[in-house]
């Protein structure tokens, strides 16, 4: 399962703690680092079980889960910058007066933000309940399920509105039985499906040299240079400015 799918499929409690338990592994929702359940991990200050190591990893590598979630794009949080500032101040346990001074407004405005965000939280609960009932009703059949959107996608629009069924047909059309790409689609929606499938050939949490990237892409398509460029342009890959290092964006 891809990291973006794990992230969006996590429960509220799992997302808040920053990791999930899947198939015998505690998996970081931010970077995908895995800790095997039942294994003991040595650290400088002692030994820790996998669940505790997952929590320690998140703290050491990513800091606060709250801050990570708050830093996500407005497309995902639905929060304005001023609302984010208020939430960060509240998280740091500032008083209304301190918060007002910090974000440059009156105390009544701070209270207004708190009221509106409470409304937003209540609306989110109702929507989640509706969505749960919708899933139970069978309206969300597996074939009609929309593919998860990468967390760091540069633009979220209808190009990503692709079902599992559509994705399967597109892959069957553009890849041969050996996994070679017949051609790079011109239509955006199809191109995203193809690029997503190719990006899945690479490991997350690993850096690749340009030579390594080219070698893997060449197995898929002779025009690996164009393919590499498309993967970067569509946000599936990222790289250092000098091109010395590439990695999969999650």
N, C-alpha and C positions, 0 to 999 in steps of 0.2 A: 504494500500500500504506500502511495506517495505521501511525502510529508504534508503537502497542502491538503490532501484528503484527510489525513490524520488530524490536522489542526481544525478544519471546519467540521469534522465529524465528532470532535471531542465534546463532552458534556461541559456545562458551565463550571462545575467543580474541577474537572480535569484541566480546562483552559486556565483557570485561576491559579492552579498550582504549577502549571507549565509542563507537565508530563503526563503520559498515559501508559497503562499496562496493556500491551497487545502481544499475543502469541509468545508469552513467556519473557518479554522484555519490557523494561521501563524505558520509554522513548521520550526524549526532549522534544517538545513541540516547536521549539524555536530553531534548532539546528539539526535534529534527528539523531543525536548521539544516543546510543543504546546501552543499557545495563541489564545483564541477564539475571532474571529472578532466581533466587536461591544461591547466587554466587556472592562471595565476600570479597570486597575490594580494599586493598591496603592503601592507607594514606599516611602522611607524615605523623599525624596525631592519633592514629589508631586504625581500626578495621570497621568497615561499614557494609551493611547489606545493600542490595541493588536499589531499593526504593530510596533509602537515605542518600545513596551516592547520586541518584538522579537529582534530588533536591539540592545537594551540595554543588553539583555540576552547574545547575542553573544559576545559583547564587554567585559562583566563582566566574563563570563564563559570560553570563548575561545580566548579572545584577538583579534588579527587581522585576518580577513578571508584570507587576502593575505598570512600571515605567515602559516596559517593552510594548505592552498592549496599548498604552496611551500614545505611544509614538507611531502607531500604525496610521496609515492614510485615512483621511476623512471618509473615503469611500467605504471603509470597513467599520469605523467607529461611529460615524454620523455626528461627530463632535466638532464644534467650532474651536478655533485657537483659544478664545477666551474661556470656553468651557473646560478645555484641557488644562489651562492654567489654574482654574478654580479647583479642579479635581486633584491636581498635583499638590496644591497648597493644603487641601483638606486631607490628603493622604499623609502629608507631613505634620498633621495635627495642628495647623495654624488656627488661631482664633479668627472670628469674622473681621475684627479690626486689622489683624496682621495680614489676612488675605486681601482685604480691600486695599491696604497700602501696597501690597506686593503686586497686584494686578492693575492698580490705578483706577479704583472706582469707589463708590460709597458702600457702607455696610449693608444698606437696603438692597443694593444690586447683588451683593454676595448671597443674601438670603433668597433673592429672586432666582439666582442660578441654582441654588440648592433645591428650591421648589420645582423648577422646570426639569431638573435632572431626575428628581424622584418620580415625576410624571413619566418621563422617558423610560425609566426602569420598569414602572408598572405596565406601560404599553408593551415593552419588550416581553414581559412575562406572559401577557395575554396572547401576543403573537406566537410565542413559542408553544403555548398550549394549543392554539389553533393549528399550528404546523404539525404538532404531534398527532392530533386527531386526524388531520389530512393524511398523514402517512399510514395511520392505522386503518383508514377507510379503503386503502388499496389504490388511491389515486396516483401515488408515486410508485409506479411499477419500475422494476430494475432497468428495463430497456429504455424507459422514458426519463430516467434519472439524469440530471445535468451533471456534466463533468465538473470537478472542483476547479476553481480559479486559482492560479498560483498567487501566493500572498504578495509577492513583489511584482506582479504584472504591472507594466507601465501604463496601460490603459484598459479600463474595464468597460466593455460594450457588448453588443449582440454577437460579436465574433466569437465570444466565449460561450454563447448559448447553444451548446452542442450536447446531445444526449449520448448515452452509452451506445445505443443502437446506431446512431449516425456515425459515431466515432469508429465503430467496428467496420461499417461499410466503407468508410473513407480509407481506413488502413488497408482493407482488402483490395481496394481499387488501386492504391498508389504504391503498395509494396508487393514484391513477388514472393514466392514460397520460401526463397532463401533469405528474405529480409532486405533485399536490395530495393532501393527507391527507383521507381520507373521514371518519375519526373517530379519536379517541385511544383505543387499546385499554384495556380495564379489567384484563385479565390481565397480571401483572407481566412474564412472559417476553416476551410480544408487545410490550408497551410499550417494553421495553429495546431490542428490535430496531428499532422505529420511531424511537425517540429517537436511537439510534446512527446511523441513516440520515440523520436531519435534521442531527445534529451534523457529519456529513461535508460538509455544504454550506458550512461555515465553515473558514477557513484557520487553521492552527496558528501559533504565534509571532506573533499579531497581536491587538491590542486593538480592541474594538468599543464604540461608544457604544450606549446603550439604543435610540436612534432607529435606528441601523444594524441592530441585532439585530431589532428589530420589523419593519423593512422587509423583511428577508430571510425571517423567519418568516411574515409575512403572505402571502407568495407560496405558502406551503405550507398554511396554515390560517388561517381568519378569526379564531379564538380564539388569537391569537398570545401573549396575556398568559399563558394557562394553559400553553401550550407552553413559553414561556420559563421559567416557574416549575418545570415538570417537568424540564427540561434541567438546571436548577440542583440540584433535589432529588435527582436520580439521579446527580449527579456528572459529567455531561458538560460542563457549563459551570461557571465560577467567576466571581466578580465582587467589586469593591470594596464595602465595607460601605455606602457612600453611593449605590451603584448607578450610578456615573458611568462605569464601565468593566467590560466583560465579555471573557472569553476562553475558548477551548476547553481543557479539561483533558486532559492526555495521561497 
